[in-house]
Amino acid sequence: MAGHPQRFILRRSQADAWFIKDLSDDSLVCFVHQGKRPIEKTQAMVKVMLDALNAAGAPRKRAQES
């Protein structure tokens, strides 16, 4: 995501609740519950979600005219 700040970020509450926040309007996008899966799997899932959200929200490069 070089060249622009991330629009979607992971936050954790004091009670260790995880949520994804949209910085453009300060809204809550997703709440993540670890459940019974290992923490590594939850972290990997959150990373994939953040990467996809930030890629979709990134400014598009315009095609250069020849």
C-alpha positions as CSV (number, residue, x, y, z in Angstrom):
1,M,0.0,0.0,0.0
2,A,2.9,2.3,-0.6
3,G,2.1,5.9,-1.6
4,H,-1.1,6.3,0.3
5,P,-2.2,5.6,3.9
6,Q,-4.3,2.6,4.7
7,R,-8.0,3.2,4.7
8,F,-8.9,0.1,6.7
9,I,-7.1,-0.8,9.9
10,L,-7.2,-3.4,12.7
11,R,-8.0,-2.2,16.2
12,R,-8.3,-4.1,19.4
13,S,-10.3,-3.0,22.4
14,Q,-9.0,-3.1,26.0
15,A,-11.0,-6.4,26.3
16,D,-9.0,-7.7,23.3
17,A,-12.0,-7.6,21.0
18,W,-10.8,-7.2,17.3
19,F,-12.5,-5.0,14.8
20,I,-11.7,-3.5,11.4
21,K,-12.3,0.2,11.1
22,D,-12.8,2.4,8.0
23,L,-10.8,5.6,8.6
24,S,-12.6,7.5,5.8
25,D,-15.7,7.8,7.9
26,D,-14.6,6.4,11.2
27,S,-17.1,3.5,10.9
28,L,-16.8,-0.1,12.2
29,V,-16.6,-2.5,9.2
30,C,-16.1,-5.9,10.8
31,F,-15.9,-7.5,14.2
32,V,-13.6,-10.6,14.4
33,H,-14.1,-13.3,17.0
34,Q,-11.3,-15.8,17.4
35,G,-13.4,-18.7,18.4
36,K,-11.7,-22.0,18.9
37,R,-9.2,-21.5,16.0
38,P,-5.5,-20.8,16.9
39,I,-4.5,-17.2,17.1
40,E,-2.2,-17.6,14.1
41,K,-5.1,-18.5,11.8
42,T,-7.2,-15.6,13.0
43,Q,-4.3,-13.2,12.4
44,A,-3.8,-14.6,8.9
45,M,-7.5,-14.3,8.1
46,V,-7.5,-10.7,9.3
47,K,-4.4,-9.9,7.2
48,V,-6.1,-11.2,4.1
49,M,-9.3,-9.2,4.8
50,L,-7.3,-6.0,5.4
51,D,-5.2,-6.5,2.3
52,A,-8.3,-7.0,0.2
53,L,-10.2,-4.0,1.7
54,N,-7.2,-1.7,1.3
55,A,-6.6,-2.9,-2.3
56,A,-10.2,-2.2,-3.2
57,G,-10.2,1.2,-1.5
58,A,-6.8,2.3,-3.1
59,P,-6.8,5.0,-5.7
60,R,-6.6,3.6,-9.2
61,K,-3.8,4.5,-11.6
62,R,-5.1,6.0,-14.8
63,A,-3.9,4.5,-18.0
64,Q,-1.4,6.7,-19.8
65,E,-2.5,7.8,-23.3
66,S,-0.1,7.0,-26.1
